[in-house]
Amino acid sequence: STGRKKTVIPCVPLIKIPSTRWETDPQGKKYITFKIELQHGQRVWHIYERYSALFNLHQQLRLLFPSFEFPEFPPRLSLFGSEDKQFIERRRLGLERYFQRLNYSFFNFSGLRDFLDLDGKKPINRDNSNPILNDSDFR
């Protein structure tokens, strides 16, 4: 033994957004969900979220942390419409980059942990289309 102490670095979950899928709401309106794939230690799971839920999370984090310099969030609209395959792919890649960058700064905050289900409290493959964060989520 060298007498050195090991530094334990917390395991930051790996986040990927590998795909999208079309879904239909009860009124028959089609929309895209993004498959968010997470790996934290040995646990691997995924959630499906609409762009609007991810944008709401981004907006809520910005309100709670106004001095933090957030990564760029992908734009809401396309000139060619929301069904344009290239636009959807650019948005998917942009969301993946956003969450990968955000992950290192915010993965210990309970609001983001709950949204991404990092503690395994929610059913796998959930569909949470309207996340709500409060100040108490970050204490």
C-alpha positions in Angstrom: 0.0 0.0 0.0 1.3 3.5 -0.9 -0.7 5.2 1.9 -2.5 7.4 -0.6 -6.2 7.9 -0.2 -8.4 7.2 -3.2 -10.4 10.2 -4.4 -14.0 9.2 -5.0 -15.6 11.0 -7.9 -19.3 10.8 -8.0 -20.6 8.9 -11.0 -22.3 11.3 -13.4 -24.9 9.5 -15.4 -24.4 9.0 -19.1 -27.1 10.6 -21.2 -27.9 9.9 -24.8 -30.9 10.7 -27.0 -30.6 8.0 -29.6 -33.9 8.2 -31.3 -37.4 9.8 -31.6 -40.8 8.3 -32.1 -44.2 9.6 -33.3 -47.0 9.4 -30.8 -50.7 10.5 -30.9 -52.5 12.4 -28.1 -56.1 11.5 -27.1 -57.4 14.2 -29.6 -55.6 12.5 -32.5 -52.8 15.1 -32.8 -49.4 13.6 -33.7 -46.2 14.7 -31.9 -42.6 13.6 -31.5 -41.1 12.2 -28.3 -37.4 11.9 -27.7 -36.0 8.7 -26.2 -33.6 9.8 -23.4 -31.4 6.9 -22.5 -29.6 7.1 -19.1 -26.9 4.9 -17.5 -25.9 5.5 -13.9 -23.6 2.9 -12.5 -25.0 -0.5 -13.5 -28.6 0.9 -13.9 -29.7 1.6 -17.5 -33.2 3.0 -18.3 -34.9 5.4 -20.7 -37.7 7.9 -20.6 -39.7 9.5 -23.5 -40.3 13.2 -23.4 -41.9 15.8 -25.7 -39.9 18.8 -26.7 -42.3 21.0 -24.8 -41.5 19.2 -21.5 -37.8 19.5 -22.1 -38.2 23.2 -23.0 -40.3 23.7 -19.8 -37.5 22.1 -17.7 -34.9 24.4 -19.4 -37.0 27.5 -18.7 -37.6 26.5 -15.1 -33.9 25.9 -14.5 -33.1 29.3 -16.0 -35.6 31.0 -13.6 -34.1 29.2 -10.6 -30.5 29.8 -11.6 -30.4 33.2 -13.5 -26.7 33.7 -13.2 -25.8 30.2 -14.6 -24.6 30.2 -18.3 -26.8 27.4 -19.8 -25.8 25.5 -22.9 -27.7 26.4 -26.1 -31.2 24.9 -26.2 -32.4 23.8 -29.7 -34.9 26.1 -31.4 -38.6 25.6 -31.1 -39.6 26.0 -34.7 -38.3 25.1 -38.2 -38.9 27.0 -41.4 -40.0 23.6 -42.9 -42.4 22.5 -40.1 -42.0 20.2 -37.2 -42.3 17.1 -39.4 -39.1 17.9 -41.4 -36.7 14.9 -40.8 -33.6 16.9 -40.9 -35.0 19.4 -38.4 -36.0 16.6 -36.0 -32.5 15.1 -36.3 -30.8 18.4 -35.6 -33.1 19.0 -32.6 -32.4 15.5 -31.3 -28.6 16.1 -31.5 -29.0 19.5 -30.0 -31.0 18.1 -27.1 -28.5 15.4 -26.5 -25.6 18.0 -26.4 -27.7 20.2 -24.1 -28.4 17.5 -21.5 -24.8 16.1 -21.7 -23.4 19.6 -20.9 -26.1 20.4 -18.3 -25.7 17.0 -16.6 -22.2 17.8 -15.2 -23.4 21.0 -13.5 -26.9 19.9 -12.3 -26.9 16.2 -11.8 -26.9 16.6 -8.0 -30.0 18.8 -7.9 -33.1 16.9 -6.9 -35.4 18.6 -9.5 -33.2 17.3 -12.4 -32.6 14.0 -10.6 -36.4 13.5 -10.3 -37.0 14.5 -13.9 -34.4 12.0 -15.2 -35.4 9.4 -12.5 -31.7 9.1 -11.4 -32.7 7.6 -8.0 -35.0 4.9 -9.6 -38.2 6.0 -7.8 -40.5 6.0 -10.9 -41.6 3.3 -13.3 -39.3 2.7 -16.2 -40.5 4.0 -19.6 -42.6 6.8 -18.0 -44.0 9.6 -20.0 -43.7 12.8 -18.1 -44.9 15.5 -20.4 -45.1 18.4 -17.9 -42.3 18.5 -15.3 -42.6 21.1 -12.6 -39.7 22.2 -10.6 -39.8 24.2 -7.4 -37.1 26.0 -5.4 -37.5 23.1 -2.8 -36.3 20.7 -5.5 -32.9 22.2 -5.3 -32.3 22.3 -1.6 
